[in-house]
Amino acid sequence: MAEDRGVLREIAWREVFPWLGIVRCVRLALAPRLLLLAALGLVATSVGWRMIGGIYSDSDDLHKLHWIAADSEWPWRAQLQSVPSLSFNGLDPSVSPVLQTGQWLTAPFRRMFLAPSPDAVVGIVPFTYTLLCGLWELAVWALIGGAITRIAALALARESRLSLTDGLRFGTVKWLQYFLAALFPLLGVIVLSLVAGVVFGLIMRADFGFLVMSFFWPLMLLAGLVMAILLLGLVFGWALMWPTVSVEGTDSFDALSRSYSYTFQRPFHYLFYAIVAGVLGLLAAHVVIYFVAWTNWLALWSASWGSGAARAKEIGNLLRTAPLPEDTPWSVSTGVKVLNFWTDCVMLLGAAYLYSFLWTAATAVYYLLRQSVDGTEPDEVAVEREEETFSLPPLKSDESGMPQVADPKNGGK
């Protein structure tokens, strides 16, 4: 009897290499609703920062540290221009737009604890300024990032298409959980530093107090160790907090617990997934950057057929000139401002892709880490179910007065 032999017809690459799921984020992040959400978050963050900067506009300390952005530029121009050139050396994940986007999002909080130079001392004014900027950014992206990760969570797990309004509705309902998840570790660090720092600092003002506190310095080291663990877990695990709430439909405490647990239990898995997302993000970012550049250029090139090459070149030079010459006619200066506005809109969508990809990739990485640590299948996601209401069928009475079920097809008769 001939021996039966199995024939390999197909390889389930996603099961052999689960990290290939991150590749899907490149296309998913291009969804118009995700780009619109990310663009909205960028605009809201920039406007809020400018309003906070106006409050501190007279502060010499902030101007010396260059922490108040110029009013003539929007941040997404610099973000697109900071993407490294596409080369073999440019594939370094450390300069990937994914990592850079994460650094832009965490910039206010990093400035709270890190001085810009060894000689600079962060005082109360820079601290409160960065704190307000960080809280505003956290409030904005708790809504926007929550909506993006919720849409990505359903798309990656069940191929479900959640609308923009439903994503925002979920982000609104869970906004406080998103906001508090990243805020709790910061509050812990600030409380520890204030309590330990004030008590020890006041006693150390005196020479004899300094001698006494030197023997109790291990207590300060213990407080520093706790703060280091909180900040280390927050630095590497904050990107997993939003996906936790979006996937599990849980609260901020569970998001905090899972993000720290996955980060410390699977650090090398996390690093590998971050490298894969970084390389993919860099390649995708270059495609988006070229698309943005060609869109703006082809629009001006097409107009040159009617205006002439010389006029188009003049307009192009004016668009890159800031400020405009004083003898520029008002109609031209106004037109340049309007064209710059539309150019900024295109560049805004390009920069929005970096944020959209960051949150979708973070959701995919969360699924991978959850499967590695908890053994949970990647298609398990919390889904809201509307409560089904049941009611009695319509009744009627027969000739003897006995109740009977009415036929709804016959008008209840």
C-alpha positions in Angstrom: 0.0 0.0 0.0 1.4 3.3 -1.0 2.4 5.6 1.8 0.3 8.8 2.0 2.4 11.9 1.7 1.2 15.3 2.7 1.8 18.1 0.3 2.7 21.5 1.5 0.4 23.9 -0.3 0.6 27.1 1.7 2.7 28.6 4.5 1.0 30.6 7.1 3.7 33.3 7.3 1.8 35.3 10.0 1.9 32.2 12.3 5.6 31.5 11.6 6.6 35.2 11.9 3.9 37.0 14.0 5.8 40.3 13.7 4.7 40.5 10.0 1.5 41.9 11.4 3.3 45.2 11.9 3.6 45.4 8.1 -0.2 45.9 7.9 0.2 49.1 9.9 1.9 50.8 6.9 -1.3 50.6 4.9 -3.7 51.0 7.8 -2.0 54.3 8.9 -2.9 55.8 5.5 -6.6 55.5 6.1 -8.1 59.0 5.7 -9.9 58.9 9.0 -6.7 58.2 10.8 -4.8 60.9 9.0 -7.5 63.3 9.8 -7.5 62.4 13.5 -3.7 62.7 13.7 -3.8 66.1 11.8 -6.4 67.3 14.3 -4.2 66.3 17.2 -1.2 68.1 15.7 -3.2 71.3 15.2 -4.8 71.2 18.7 -1.4 70.5 20.3 0.3 73.4 18.5 -2.5 75.8 19.2 -2.5 74.9 22.9 1.3 75.3 23.1 1.2 78.7 21.5 -1.4 79.8 24.0 0.7 78.6 26.9 3.7 80.2 25.3 1.9 83.5 25.2 1.4 83.3 29.0 5.2 82.9 29.4 6.2 85.2 26.6 8.0 87.6 29.0 10.1 85.0 30.6 13.8 85.5 29.9 14.6 81.9 31.2 12.4 80.3 28.5 13.8 82.5 25.8 17.4 81.6 26.8 16.5 77.9 26.7 14.7 78.4 23.3 11.6 76.7 24.6 9.1 79.1 23.1 8.6 78.3 19.4 8.5 81.0 16.8 5.0 82.1 15.8 5.9 82.0 12.1 6.4 78.3 11.8 4.3 75.2 12.5 6.1 72.2 13.9 5.1 69.7 11.2 7.4 71.4 8.7 10.4 70.7 10.9 9.2 67.2 11.6 9.1 66.3 7.9 12.4 67.9 7.3 14.1 66.0 10.1 13.5 62.6 8.5 16.9 61.3 7.5 17.9 60.7 3.9 17.0 57.3 2.5 20.2 55.3 2.4 21.7 52.1 3.9 22.9 54.1 6.9 19.6 55.9 7.0 17.9 52.7 8.0 19.2 53.1 11.5 16.1 52.6 13.8 17.5 55.2 16.2 16.7 57.9 13.7 13.4 56.4 12.5 10.4 58.7 12.3 8.7 56.3 14.8 11.3 57.1 17.5 11.4 60.8 16.6 7.6 61.1 16.8 7.7 59.5 20.2 10.4 62.0 21.2 8.3 64.9 20.0 5.3 63.6 22.0 7.4 63.2 25.2 9.5 66.4 24.8 7.7 68.4 27.5 7.9 65.7 30.0 11.6 65.0 29.3 12.3 68.7 29.7 10.8 68.6 33.2 13.6 66.3 34.4 16.5 66.9 32.1 18.4 70.2 31.9 19.2 71.3 28.3 22.9 71.8 29.3 25.1 70.9 32.3 25.2 74.6 33.3 21.5 75.1 33.1 19.3 74.7 36.1 15.6 74.1 35.6 13.7 76.5 37.8 10.1 76.9 38.7 9.2 78.9 35.6 10.6 76.3 33.0 9.1 73.5 35.1 5.6 74.9 35.2 5.8 75.8 31.5 6.8 72.3 30.5 4.3 70.8 32.9 1.4 72.8 31.3 2.6 71.9 27.8 2.8 68.3 28.8 -0.6 68.2 30.4 -2.2 69.9 27.4 -0.5 67.5 25.0 -1.6 64.5 27.1 -5.2 65.7 27.2 -5.2 66.1 23.4 -3.7 62.8 22.6 -5.6 60.9 25.2 -8.6 61.6 22.9 -6.9 61.5 19.5 -4.5 58.6 20.3 -7.3 56.7 22.0 -9.5 57.0 18.9 -6.7 56.0 16.5 -5.7 53.0 18.6 -9.3 51.9 18.9 -9.8 52.0 15.2 -6.5 50.1 14.7 -7.3 47.5 17.3 -10.5 46.4 15.6 -8.9 46.6 12.1 -5.9 44.5 13.1 -7.9 41.9 15.2 -11.1 41.5 13.2 -10.7 43.4 10.0 -13.5 45.6 11.3 -13.9 49.1 9.9 -14.7 51.6 12.7 -15.8 55.0 11.6 -14.1 58.2 12.7 -17.1 59.3 14.8 -17.2 55.9 16.6 -13.5 56.1 17.3 -13.9 59.6 18.7 -16.9 58.4 20.8 -14.8 55.6 22.2 -12.0 58.0 22.9 -14.3 60.4 24.6 -15.8 57.7 26.8 -12.4 56.4 27.8 -10.6 59.7 27.8 -10.0 59.8 31.6 -8.5 56.3 31.5 -6.1 57.3 28.7 -5.2 60.5 30.4 -4.6 59.0 33.9 -2.6 55.9 32.6 0.4 58.0 31.8 -0.2 60.6 34.5 0.0 58.2 37.5 3.7 57.4 37.1 4.5 61.1 36.7 2.5 62.0 39.8 4.4 59.3 41.7 7.7 60.7 40.7 6.8 64.3 41.5 5.3 63.4 44.9 8.4 61.3 45.8 10.8 64.0 44.7 8.9 66.7 46.6 8.5 64.8 49.8 12.0 63.4 50.0 13.6 66.4 48.4 12.0 69.0 50.6 12.6 67.1 53.9 16.2 66.3 53.1 16.9 69.6 51.4 15.7 71.7 54.4 17.7 69.7 56.9 20.8 69.9 54.6 20.8 73.7 54.6 22.7 73.6 57.9 26.2 72.2 58.0 25.4 69.8 60.9 22.1 68.8 59.1 24.2 67.9 56.0 26.3 65.6 58.2 23.3 64.0 59.7 21.5 63.5 56.3 24.6 62.0 54.8 24.1 58.9 57.0 20.5 58.7 55.9 21.3 59.2 52.2 20.4 55.5 51.4 16.7 56.6 51.9 17.2 59.2 49.1 18.8 56.5 47.0 15.8 54.3 47.6 13.5 57.1 46.5 15.7 57.6 43.5 15.5 53.9 42.6 11.7 53.9 42.8 11.5 57.1 40.6 14.0 55.5 38.2 11.8 52.4 37.8 8.7 54.5 37.3 10.3 56.7 34.7 12.0 53.8 32.9 8.8 51.9 32.6 7.0 55.1 31.5 9.6 55.9 28.9 9.4 52.5 27.2 5.9 51.5 28.1 3.8 54.7 27.6 3.1 53.7 23.9 1.4 50.5 25.1 -1.0 52.2 27.5 -3.3 53.6 24.9 -3.5 50.3 23.0 -4.3 48.5 26.3 -7.3 50.6 27.0 -8.4 50.4 23.3 -8.0 46.6 23.0 -9.1 45.5 26.5 -11.7 48.3 27.1 -10.2 48.5 30.6 -9.1 51.2 33.0 -5.9 53.2 33.5 -4.7 50.8 36.3 -4.8 47.8 34.0 -3.1 49.8 31.3 -0.4 50.8 33.7 0.1 47.3 34.9 0.2 45.6 31.5 2.5 48.2 29.9 5.0 47.9 32.7 4.7 44.1 32.8 5.2 43.6 29.1 8.1 46.1 29.0 10.0 44.4 31.8 9.1 40.8 31.0 9.8 40.9 27.3 12.4 43.6 26.8 14.1 41.9 23.8 10.8 41.1 22.1 9.8 44.7 22.6 13.1 45.9 21.2 12.9 43.7 18.1 9.3 44.8 17.4 10.4 48.4 17.8 13.3 47.9 15.3 10.9 46.4 12.8 8.4 49.2 13.2 11.2 51.7 13.0 12.5 50.4 9.7 9.1 50.1 8.2 8.2 53.6 9.5 11.3 55.1 7.9 10.5 53.5 4.5 6.9 54.5 4.6 7.8 58.1 5.8 9.9 58.6 2.7 7.1 57.5 0.4 4.8 60.0 2.1 7.5 62.8 2.0 8.0 62.3 -1.7 4.3 62.3 -2.3 3.9 65.5 -0.4 6.8 67.2 -2.2 5.5 66.1 -5.6 2.0 67.2 -4.8 3.1 70.7 -4.0 5.6 70.8 -6.9 3.2 69.5 -9.6 0.5 72.0 -8.5 3.0 74.9 -9.2 4.3 73.2 -12.3 0.9 72.9 -13.8 0.1 76.5 -13.1 3.4 77.5 -14.9 1.8 76.5 -18.2 -0.4 79.5 -18.0 1.6 81.9 -15.9 4.9 81.2 -17.5 8.1 79.7 -16.1 9.5 83.0 -14.9 6.4 83.9 -13.0 6.1 80.4 -11.4 9.8 80.6 -10.4 9.2 84.0 -8.8 6.2 82.7 -6.9 8.2 79.7 -5.7 10.9 81.9 -4.4 8.4 84.1 -2.6 6.9 81.0 -0.9 10.4 80.1 0.5 11.1 83.7 1.6 10.4 84.9 5.1 9.8 87.7 5.7 8.7 89.1 2.4 10.4 92.2 1.0 8.8 95.5 2.2 8.0 96.6 -1.4 5.9 93.4 -2.1 2.4 94.4 -3.2 -0.3 93.6 -0.7 -2.1 91.4 -3.2 1.1 89.3 -3.7 1.9 89.1 0.0 -1.7 88.0 0.7 -1.6 85.4 -2.1 1.7 84.1 -0.7 0.1 83.6 2.7 -2.9 81.8 1.2 -0.6 79.5 -0.9 1.5 78.8 2.2 -1.6 77.9 4.1 -2.6 75.3 1.5 1.0 74.0 1.3 1.0 73.7 5.1 -2.2 71.7 4.9 -0.5 69.2 2.6 2.5 69.0 4.8 0.3 68.6 7.8 -1.2 65.4 6.4 2.3 64.2 5.6 3.3 64.7 9.2 0.0 63.3 10.4 1.1 60.0 8.9 4.0 59.7 11.3 1.6 59.9 14.2 -0.9 57.7 12.7 1.7 55.0 12.0 3.1 55.4 15.5 -0.2 54.6 17.2 -1.2 51.8 14.8 2.3 50.2 15.1 2.0 50.5 18.9 -1.3 48.6 18.8 0.2 45.9 16.7 3.2 45.6 19.1 0.8 45.4 22.0 -1.0 42.4 20.4 2.4 40.7 19.9 3.6 41.3 23.5 0.2 40.2 24.9 0.4 37.0 23.0 3.9 36.3 24.1 3.3 37.1 27.8 -0.3 36.1 28.4 -0.8 33.6 25.5 -3.9 35.6 24.3 -4.8 35.2 20.7 -4.3 38.4 18.6 -7.9 38.3 17.4 -9.4 38.8 20.9 -10.5 42.4 21.4 -13.2 44.0 23.6 -16.2 44.8 21.5 -19.1 46.9 22.7 -22.4 45.0 22.4 -25.7 46.8 22.5 -28.1 45.4 25.0 -30.9 43.5 23.3 -34.3 44.3 24.6 -37.0 41.7 24.6 -40.7 42.3 24.9 -43.8 40.2 25.0 -45.5 39.6 21.6 -48.7 41.4 20.9 -51.8 39.6 22.4 -55.4 39.4 21.3 -58.5 37.8 22.8 -60.6 35.2 21.0 -64.4 35.0 21.2 -64.3 33.3 24.6 -62.0 36.0 26.0 -58.9 33.8 26.1 -55.6 35.7 25.2 -53.8 34.6 22.1 -50.7 35.7 20.3 -51.5 38.1 17.6 -50.0 37.7 14.1 -47.9 40.7 13.4 -48.1 40.0 9.7 -51.8 40.4 9.8 -51.8 43.8 11.5 -52.0 42.2 15.0 -55.3 40.3 14.2 
